[in-house]
Amino acid sequence: MKSLEELKAIRERMKNQMDVRDQSGDNIRVVVGMATCGIAAGAKPVMAAILDEIERRNLHNITVAQTGCIGVCRLEPIVEVYVPGEEKVTYVKMDPDKVPTIVGEHLVNHQVVTRYTIGEALAAEQGGDSK
């Protein structure tokens, strides 16, 4: 830190991230699996990328939280999206490069990115097509 302005900018950024992580009302909830398996697979950079992308797009209707083990360790990092009134969507084998697509297509435009979902991953493991 080199100046008071830089400190204020950092404070404001952290405050915005805390606002995103507060739970409230009808917000879309994004939950990142952060158990040991998730962290080992790269969940921390995924969580950071989600928070950064939401902040970059200035989105206010999204709550980001973390949870323990989601139960499918071989598919970590896992991100679950809960849109009020809709079925939960589970994204698997996440990485920071996938985050802008999910935020843009799913959280903003309400289109599930099926190619990153658990259904697609399980179908690929079985050598079949999920359709």
C-alpha positions as CSV (number, residue, x, y, z in Angstrom):
1,M,0.0,0.0,0.0
2,K,1.4,3.3,-1.0
3,S,-1.4,5.8,-0.2
4,L,-4.6,6.4,1.7
5,E,-6.5,6.3,-1.5
6,E,-5.3,2.8,-2.2
7,L,-6.3,1.7,1.3
8,K,-9.8,3.2,0.7
9,A,-10.1,1.4,-2.6
10,I,-9.2,-1.9,-1.0
11,R,-11.7,-1.3,1.8
12,E,-14.4,-0.5,-0.6
13,R,-13.7,-3.7,-2.7
14,M,-13.8,-5.8,0.5
15,K,-17.0,-4.2,1.6
16,N,-18.6,-5.0,-1.8
17,Q,-17.4,-8.6,-1.5
18,M,-18.9,-8.8,2.0
19,D,-22.2,-7.5,0.6
20,V,-22.2,-10.2,-2.1
21,R,-21.6,-12.8,0.6
22,D,-24.5,-11.7,2.8
23,Q,-27.6,-13.8,2.4
24,S,-30.9,-12.0,1.7
25,G,-34.3,-12.5,0.3
26,D,-34.8,-13.5,-3.3
27,N,-31.2,-13.4,-4.3
28,I,-29.7,-16.0,-6.5
29,R,-27.4,-18.1,-4.3
30,V,-24.0,-19.4,-5.6
31,V,-22.5,-22.0,-3.3
32,V,-18.9,-23.2,-3.7
33,G,-17.8,-26.5,-2.2
34,M,-14.8,-25.6,0.0
35,A,-14.0,-28.8,1.9
36,T,-10.5,-30.2,1.7
37,C,-11.3,-32.0,-1.6
38,G,-12.6,-28.8,-3.2
39,I,-9.8,-26.7,-2.0
40,A,-7.2,-29.2,-3.2
41,A,-8.9,-29.3,-6.6
42,G,-8.9,-25.5,-6.9
43,A,-12.0,-24.1,-5.3
44,K,-10.3,-21.0,-3.8
45,P,-9.4,-19.5,-7.2
46,V,-12.9,-20.4,-8.5
47,M,-14.5,-18.6,-5.5
48,A,-12.3,-15.6,-6.1
49,A,-13.1,-15.5,-9.8
50,I,-16.9,-15.7,-9.0
51,L,-16.6,-12.8,-6.5
52,D,-14.5,-10.8,-9.0
53,E,-16.9,-11.4,-11.9
54,I,-19.9,-10.4,-9.9
55,E,-18.2,-7.3,-8.8
56,R,-16.9,-6.5,-12.3
57,R,-20.5,-6.8,-13.7
58,N,-21.9,-4.8,-10.7
59,L,-24.5,-7.4,-9.9
60,H,-26.5,-7.0,-6.8
61,N,-29.0,-9.8,-6.7
62,I,-26.5,-12.6,-6.1
63,T,-25.3,-14.1,-2.8
64,V,-22.1,-16.1,-2.8
65,A,-21.4,-18.6,0.0
66,Q,-19.2,-21.6,0.7
67,T,-20.0,-25.0,2.1
68,G,-18.3,-28.1,3.1
69,C,-18.2,-31.4,1.1
70,I,-20.9,-31.6,-1.5
71,G,-20.3,-35.3,-1.9
72,V,-18.9,-35.9,-5.4
73,C,-15.2,-35.4,-4.7
74,R,-14.0,-36.7,-8.1
75,L,-15.9,-33.8,-9.8
76,E,-14.5,-30.9,-7.7
77,P,-14.4,-28.0,-7.7
78,I,-18.2,-27.9,-7.5
79,V,-20.4,-24.8,-7.7
80,E,-24.2,-25.0,-7.0
81,V,-26.6,-22.3,-8.2
82,Y,-29.9,-21.8,-6.6
83,V,-32.4,-19.5,-8.4
84,P,-35.6,-18.9,-6.4
85,G,-38.4,-21.0,-7.8
86,E,-36.1,-23.2,-10.0
87,E,-34.3,-26.4,-9.6
88,K,-30.7,-26.3,-8.2
89,V,-28.0,-26.5,-10.9
90,T,-24.7,-28.2,-10.0
91,Y,-21.6,-27.2,-12.0
92,V,-18.6,-29.5,-11.8
93,K,-14.9,-29.5,-12.6
94,M,-15.0,-25.8,-12.3
95,D,-12.0,-23.5,-13.0
96,P,-11.7,-19.7,-13.1
97,D,-11.9,-19.7,-16.9
98,K,-15.5,-21.1,-16.8
99,V,-16.7,-18.5,-14.4
100,P,-17.4,-15.6,-16.8
101,T,-19.5,-17.9,-19.0
102,I,-21.6,-19.1,-16.0
103,V,-22.1,-15.7,-14.6
104,G,-23.0,-14.2,-18.0
105,E,-25.2,-17.1,-19.3
106,H,-26.7,-18.4,-16.2
107,L,-26.8,-15.7,-13.5
108,V,-27.4,-12.8,-15.9
109,N,-29.3,-14.4,-18.9
110,H,-30.9,-17.3,-17.0
111,Q,-29.6,-20.0,-19.4
112,V,-28.0,-23.0,-17.7
113,V,-24.6,-23.8,-19.1
114,T,-25.3,-27.5,-19.5
115,R,-21.9,-28.5,-20.8
116,Y,-20.4,-27.7,-17.3
117,T,-23.2,-29.5,-15.3
118,I,-23.0,-32.7,-13.3
119,G,-25.4,-34.4,-15.7
120,E,-23.0,-33.9,-18.6
121,A,-20.0,-35.0,-16.5
122,L,-21.7,-38.2,-15.4
123,A,-22.8,-39.0,-18.9
124,A,-19.2,-38.5,-20.1
125,E,-17.9,-40.8,-17.4
126,Q,-20.3,-43.5,-18.6
127,G,-19.3,-43.0,-22.2
128,G,-22.8,-41.9,-23.2
129,D,-24.7,-38.8,-24.2
130,S,-26.9,-37.1,-21.6
131,K,-29.5,-36.1,-24.1
